[in-house]
Amino acid sequence: ASEIAELIAYAKQFHVEIIPQQQSFGHLHYILRQELYANLGEKHGGQILSPMEPESYIFIGDYLSEIVPMFETQFFHIGCDETFELGRGKSKELVERTSHADVYLGHLNKVAALPALAGKQLLFWGEIAVANPEKLDLLPQNVIAVAWDYLPRDSYEYFLKPYADKKIPTFVAPSAFYGGRVFPDYLSHLKNIRNFVRDGQRFGSLGMINTTWDDLGEDLFDMGWYGVLYGAACSWKISESSERQFRNSFDWAFYR
C-alpha cells in the first residue's frame, strides 16, 4: 500500500492519474490454479470465475475491498474480457436456457453492485456489443464500455455504434504493442491508433486507452513508446492526426 501511495504521489507531479484494473471474470488463471480457489472456476484448471458459484462474489468483493481504497481515482477497471470458457462448464445449462450474453451481463451487474465499488465509474472491456448489441440495455448504469480492437482498419464504427445508439459512454482502446511480438508493427499500430481515436471522437467517446501488452515477456518494451506517443498526439488533436507530421516531429524531438 505504501508503494502504491508513493507511485500515485509521483505520478501526480506530472498530471498523471493512476487508474487500476483488476480482473473480475476472465484471465484469473493464476488464482484459479491455486487449490484454495480452484472450486470457484467455471472449469477445473480454467481461467474464468463461475457465475454459478455464490462464493465467487464473496471472493471478488473481498479482494476489491483491499484494492479500491488504495487509489484516489473515480475510475476502476474491472476487466471482464475474453470469457471464452463461459457456458463450457458449470454454467452450461444456464447459458443454454438463456444465452451467453444474459449470463455474462448478469455477472457484470453483480460485480458492479459490490459495496467495494460503490461510487466508482467502472470501465470494462466492451466486446459484448460486437456479438450482442440487442442486450446492451442490461448493462449496469455505472459502467463505461472500453471498445477495443488492435487490427488496422479503415473504420471502427462496428465497435462503437452499438454503444453510441444506446447513449452508453465509451473509451476506445487501440494498441501500441501487443503480446506475441518481439518488435511492434508500427504501420499496423499507427493506423489502428489513428483511425480508432478518430472514430471515437466521431461517436462521442470520452477518451482512449492506448494499450501495450507485455505480459508474455518476449517483447522489446521500449520500442512501444513510439506508438504510445502517437496515441497522445491523436488524442490531443480534434479529427484525424497526421502520421507524416508525427514522424517529422518525433524525429526532430528525439534525433536532431
C-alpha positions as CSV (number, residue, x, y, z in Angstrom):
1,A,0.0,0.0,0.0
2,S,2.8,2.4,0.8
3,E,4.5,1.8,-2.6
4,I,1.2,2.4,-4.4
5,A,0.8,5.7,-2.4
6,E,4.3,6.8,-3.5
7,L,3.6,5.9,-7.1
8,I,0.3,7.9,-7.1
9,A,2.1,10.9,-5.5
10,Y,4.9,10.7,-8.0
11,A,2.6,10.5,-11.0
12,K,0.5,13.4,-9.8
13,Q,3.5,15.7,-10.2
14,F,3.2,15.0,-13.9
15,H,-0.6,15.4,-14.0
16,V,-1.0,11.6,-14.4
17,E,-3.8,9.8,-12.6
18,I,-3.2,6.1,-11.9
19,I,-6.3,4.0,-12.8
20,P,-6.1,0.4,-11.6
21,Q,-7.5,-2.6,-13.4
22,Q,-8.4,-5.8,-11.6
23,Q,-9.8,-8.7,-13.5
24,S,-13.1,-9.9,-12.1
25,F,-14.3,-12.6,-14.5
26,G,-11.7,-14.0,-17.0
27,H,-7.9,-14.0,-17.0
28,L,-7.8,-15.3,-13.5
29,H,-5.8,-18.5,-14.2
30,Y,-3.0,-17.6,-11.8
31,I,-5.6,-17.5,-9.0
32,L,-7.8,-20.4,-10.0
33,R,-4.9,-22.8,-10.4
34,Q,-4.3,-22.5,-6.6
35,E,-6.1,-25.3,-4.7
36,L,-7.7,-22.9,-2.3
37,Y,-9.6,-21.1,-5.1
38,A,-9.9,-23.9,-7.8
39,N,-13.6,-24.6,-6.9
40,L,-14.5,-21.1,-7.9
41,G,-13.6,-21.7,-11.6
42,E,-16.1,-22.4,-14.4
43,K,-13.9,-25.4,-15.2
44,H,-11.2,-27.1,-13.2
45,G,-7.8,-25.6,-14.1
46,G,-9.6,-22.9,-16.2
47,Q,-9.3,-19.1,-16.3
48,I,-12.7,-17.7,-15.6
49,L,-14.7,-17.4,-12.4
50,S,-18.0,-19.3,-12.5
51,P,-21.1,-17.2,-12.1
52,M,-22.8,-20.3,-10.7
53,E,-20.6,-20.2,-7.5
54,P,-22.0,-17.7,-4.9
55,E,-18.6,-17.7,-3.3
56,S,-17.2,-16.1,-6.5
57,Y,-18.8,-12.8,-5.5
58,I,-17.6,-13.0,-1.9
59,F,-14.1,-13.6,-3.2
60,I,-14.3,-10.7,-5.7
61,G,-15.8,-8.4,-3.1
62,D,-13.0,-9.3,-0.6
63,Y,-10.1,-8.5,-2.8
64,L,-11.7,-5.4,-4.3
65,S,-12.3,-4.1,-0.8
66,E,-8.5,-4.2,-0.3
67,I,-7.5,-2.8,-3.7
68,V,-10.0,0.0,-4.4
69,P,-9.2,2.2,-1.3
70,M,-5.6,2.3,-2.3
71,F,-6.4,4.6,-5.3
72,E,-7.8,8.1,-5.4
73,T,-9.3,8.0,-8.9
74,Q,-13.0,7.9,-9.6
75,F,-12.5,5.2,-12.2
76,F,-11.9,1.5,-11.7
77,H,-11.4,-1.1,-14.5
78,I,-13.0,-4.5,-13.7
79,G,-11.7,-6.3,-16.9
80,C,-14.3,-8.9,-17.9
81,D,-12.8,-9.6,-21.3
82,E,-12.3,-12.9,-23.2
83,T,-14.5,-15.1,-21.2
84,F,-14.2,-17.9,-23.7
85,E,-15.0,-20.7,-21.1
86,L,-18.4,-19.3,-20.1
87,G,-21.0,-21.9,-20.8
88,R,-18.5,-24.7,-21.1
89,G,-18.5,-25.8,-17.5
90,K,-20.7,-25.1,-14.5
91,S,-22.9,-22.5,-16.3
92,K,-23.5,-24.7,-19.4
93,E,-27.2,-25.4,-18.6
94,L,-27.9,-21.8,-17.7
95,V,-26.3,-20.5,-20.9
96,E,-28.3,-23.0,-23.0
97,R,-31.5,-22.0,-21.2
98,T,-30.9,-18.2,-21.6
99,S,-27.9,-17.0,-23.6
100,H,-24.2,-16.4,-23.3
101,A,-24.9,-12.6,-23.2
102,D,-27.5,-12.9,-20.4
103,V,-25.2,-14.9,-18.1
104,Y,-22.2,-12.6,-18.9
105,L,-24.3,-9.4,-18.2
106,G,-25.8,-11.0,-15.1
107,H,-22.2,-11.4,-13.7
108,L,-21.3,-7.9,-14.7
109,N,-24.3,-6.5,-12.8
110,K,-23.4,-8.5,-9.7
111,V,-19.8,-7.2,-9.8
112,A,-20.9,-3.6,-10.4
113,A,-23.2,-3.8,-7.4
114,L,-20.5,-4.9,-5.0
115,P,-20.1,-2.5,-2.0
116,A,-16.4,-2.2,-2.6
117,L,-17.1,-0.4,-5.9
118,A,-19.7,2.0,-4.6
119,G,-19.4,5.5,-6.1
120,K,-16.9,4.4,-8.8
121,Q,-17.2,4.7,-12.5
122,L,-16.4,1.2,-13.8
123,L,-14.6,0.5,-17.0
124,F,-14.9,-2.9,-18.6
125,W,-13.7,-4.4,-21.9
126,G,-16.6,-4.0,-24.2
127,E,-16.6,-6.7,-26.8
128,I,-20.1,-7.8,-25.7
129,A,-21.5,-5.1,-28.1
130,V,-20.0,-6.8,-31.2
131,A,-21.9,-10.0,-30.8
132,N,-25.0,-8.9,-28.8
133,P,-25.9,-5.2,-29.4
134,E,-29.5,-6.0,-28.6
135,K,-28.5,-6.9,-25.0
136,L,-26.9,-3.5,-24.1
137,D,-29.9,-2.3,-22.1
138,L,-29.0,-4.9,-19.5
139,L,-25.7,-3.1,-18.7
140,P,-25.4,-1.6,-15.2
141,Q,-25.7,2.2,-15.0
142,N,-22.3,2.9,-13.6
143,V,-20.2,1.4,-16.4
144,I,-18.1,2.8,-19.3
145,A,-17.5,0.4,-22.1
146,V,-14.0,0.2,-23.4
147,A,-14.3,-0.7,-27.1
148,W,-11.1,-2.5,-28.1
149,D,-9.5,-3.8,-31.3
150,Y,-5.9,-4.0,-32.3
151,L,-6.1,-4.6,-36.1
152,P,-5.5,-1.8,-38.6
153,R,-9.0,-1.0,-40.1
154,D,-10.4,1.8,-42.2
155,S,-13.3,2.2,-39.8
156,Y,-14.2,1.1,-36.2
157,E,-17.9,2.0,-36.4
158,Y,-18.7,-1.7,-35.9
159,F,-17.2,-1.5,-32.4
160,L,-18.7,1.9,-31.4
161,K,-22.1,2.4,-33.0
162,P,-24.0,-0.1,-30.8
163,Y,-22.9,1.9,-27.7
164,A,-23.5,5.3,-29.3
165,D,-27.0,4.2,-30.3
166,K,-27.8,3.4,-26.7
167,K,-26.0,6.5,-25.3
168,I,-23.6,4.3,-23.3
169,P,-20.3,6.0,-22.6
170,T,-17.2,4.6,-24.2
171,F,-13.4,4.7,-24.3
172,V,-11.6,3.5,-27.4
173,A,-8.6,1.1,-26.9
174,P,-6.2,0.6,-29.8
175,S,-2.7,-0.9,-29.2
176,A,0.9,0.4,-29.4
177,F,2.3,-3.1,-28.7
178,Y,0.5,-6.4,-28.2
179,G,1.6,-9.8,-26.9
180,G,3.3,-12.4,-29.0
181,R,5.6,-9.9,-30.8
182,V,9.2,-9.1,-30.2
183,F,9.0,-5.8,-32.1
184,P,5.9,-3.7,-32.8
185,D,4.5,-3.5,-36.3
186,Y,4.4,0.3,-36.5
187,L,2.5,0.6,-39.8
188,S,-0.4,-1.5,-38.3
189,H,-0.3,0.1,-34.9
190,L,-0.3,3.7,-36.1
191,K,-3.2,3.1,-38.4
192,N,-5.1,1.3,-35.6
193,I,-4.5,4.2,-33.2
194,R,-5.2,7.0,-35.7
195,N,-8.5,5.6,-37.1
196,F,-9.9,4.3,-33.8
197,V,-9.3,7.6,-32.0
198,R,-10.8,9.5,-35.0
199,D,-13.9,7.3,-34.9
200,G,-14.1,7.5,-31.1
201,Q,-14.3,11.3,-31.4
202,R,-17.0,10.9,-34.1
203,F,-19.1,8.7,-31.9
204,G,-18.6,10.8,-28.7
205,S,-16.1,8.6,-26.8
206,L,-14.9,10.1,-23.5
207,G,-11.3,9.2,-24.2
208,M,-8.8,6.5,-25.2
209,I,-6.7,3.8,-23.5
210,N,-3.7,3.1,-25.6
211,T,-2.7,-0.4,-24.7
212,T,0.7,-2.2,-24.6
213,W,0.6,-5.9,-23.7
214,D,3.9,-7.0,-22.3
215,D,2.8,-9.9,-20.1
216,L,4.4,-12.6,-22.2
217,G,7.8,-11.1,-21.6
218,E,9.4,-11.5,-25.0
219,D,9.0,-8.0,-26.3
220,L,11.5,-5.1,-26.6
221,F,9.5,-3.0,-24.3
222,D,11.0,0.4,-25.1
223,M,10.1,0.1,-28.8
224,G,6.4,0.6,-27.8
225,W,6.9,4.2,-26.8
226,Y,6.7,5.4,-30.4
227,G,3.1,4.2,-30.6
228,V,2.3,5.4,-27.1
229,L,3.4,8.9,-28.1
230,Y,1.4,8.8,-31.3
231,G,-1.6,7.9,-29.2
232,A,-1.1,11.1,-27.2
233,A,-0.8,13.1,-30.5
234,C,-4.1,11.6,-31.8
235,S,-5.9,12.1,-28.5
236,W,-5.0,15.7,-28.1
237,K,-6.0,16.6,-31.7
238,I,-9.5,17.1,-33.0
239,S,-10.2,14.9,-36.0
240,E,-7.6,12.7,-37.7
241,S,-3.9,13.1,-36.8
242,S,-1.3,13.1,-39.5
243,E,1.3,10.3,-39.3
244,R,3.7,12.2,-41.5
245,Q,3.6,15.3,-39.2
246,F,4.1,13.0,-36.2
247,R,7.1,11.2,-37.7
248,N,8.7,14.6,-38.6
249,S,8.0,15.9,-35.1
250,F,9.2,12.8,-33.4
251,D,12.5,12.7,-35.4
252,W,13.2,16.3,-34.6
253,A,12.5,15.9,-30.9
254,F,14.5,12.7,-30.4
255,Y,17.2,12.6,-33.1
256,R,18.0,16.2,-34.1
